[in-house]
Amino acid sequence: MTQATTAPARLEKKLAWSLLALRLGIFIVMFIWALDKFVNPAHTAAVFEGFYGIGGLSATFAAILGGLQVALCLIFVAGLWKFFSYGLIFILHGVSTLSSFPQYLDAFNNMLFFAAWPMWAACFALFYLREYDTCTLSALMNKSD
């Protein structure tokens, strides 16, 4: 076997592991945000009012949103229904990133908000390259057969 014939296989393996790393990193952030809806529903209400203009969010509604987000995060981290789960994560994080636009105008007092942009880029890369993301729960289950 020559190096030319093994290079694509090595690249495919490296790409799969890289996409898994992106998926795990994105999952950590999104999952903590989901848990925050249970742990601190007042924070969720403040975020919805301050960034989305939706006031009066109840603790019950925050918990429902949190439950839906936890479910999405678990589907996402397992690598299931990639078009849906990766796409929805990309859209949700995009809405969050773009809704923070006023903070970007006062950059040096809101530097932490800029971390949303590389994460959004990672969400896009994962969605765009989803067919190469082969380190998934379903792939592991199929290997055990």
N, C-alpha and C positions, 0 to 999 in steps of 0.2 A: 504494500500500500504506500503510495506516495503522499507527500505533504499536501499536494493539491487536492487529493481525494478526501483527506481527513479534515481539512480546514473548514469546510461547510458544517460538518458534524460538530466540530469543536465550537464553532461560532454559535450554532443552534443551541448547544448545551449552555454556553456562557450567557446567551440571550435569555434563555428560560430561567436561569438562576437570577439574572439581573432583574427580570420582570417580577419574579417572586419577591425579591428584596423591595422593589417599588411597592408591590401590593401590600406587603407586611407593614411598611412604613406608613402608607396612606391609611391602612386599617387602624393602626395605633391612634392616629390623630382623630379619625372619624369616630372610632369607638369611644374614646374619652369624651368627645363632644356629645355623643349619644348618652353616655352615663351621666353627664352633667345635667341632663334634662330631668333625671330622677333625683340626683343628689342635691341640686340647687335650682329648683324650678323658678325661683325669683330671678336668677341670672338669665335663664332662658327667656322669661317675660321681658326683662330689660333689653336683651339683645333683639328680640322681635320688635319691640317698640322703637329702639334707637336706630336700628339698621334697616328694618323693613317697614316701619310705620304702622305696625300692627300692635295696638295696645290692648290691655286687659286680658292677656293670655293666662288662663287658669293653670293650676298645678296638674289638674287632670289632663288637660289638653297637652301640656308639656310632657307628661308621662306617656300619652298615646304617641306623640311624635317620637319620643325616645324609644319606645318599643318598636315602632316601624323602622327607626334608624338602626337599632341593634340588629333587627332581622336582616336589613339590607347589608350591614357590615359583615355579618356572619356568612351570608350568601357570597358576598364579594371576596372575603378572605379565603373561602373555600374554592374560589375560581369557578363558581357555578353561573350559568346563564350570563355569560360574559357580556354579550351585547347590551343586555338590560342592566345588569349590576354595575359593570364598569362605566357604562354610559350614564347611568343615574348618579353615580358617585362624581363623575366629571361635571355633570350639570349642577348638582347641589353645591359642590365646592366652587364652581364658577359663579353661581349666584352669590355665595358668601363672599368671595373675593371681590366681585364687582360692587356689591352693596357697601363695601368699605371705602369707596372712592374718596370721600372727603378726608379720610385719614391719610391718604397718599399725598394730598395737597399740603399737609403739614408733616412732611416726611420725618424730620428729625425729632419730633415729639411722638411719633407713632411708628418707629422703625420695625417693631415686631410684626406689624401688619404685612410688611413686605415678604415675610416668609410664606405667605399664601400663594405668591406667584410661582415659585419653583415647585410647590406642591401641586398647583393646578397644571403646570407643565408635565409633572410626573403622571397625573391623572390622565392627561391627554395621551402621553406616550403609551401608557398601559392600555388605554382603550384602542388606540390606533394599531398597536402591535399585539392585540389580544389573541390572535391565532397562533402566535409564537409563545404564549404564556402557557407552557405545558406542565408546570409543577403545580398541579391542582388536585383537589380531593378526588375528583372523578378519574383523573389519570392514575392516581395511586390505587384507587379501587380496582381499576382495570388491570393493573400490573399484578395484582394478587391472584388473578384468575389462573 
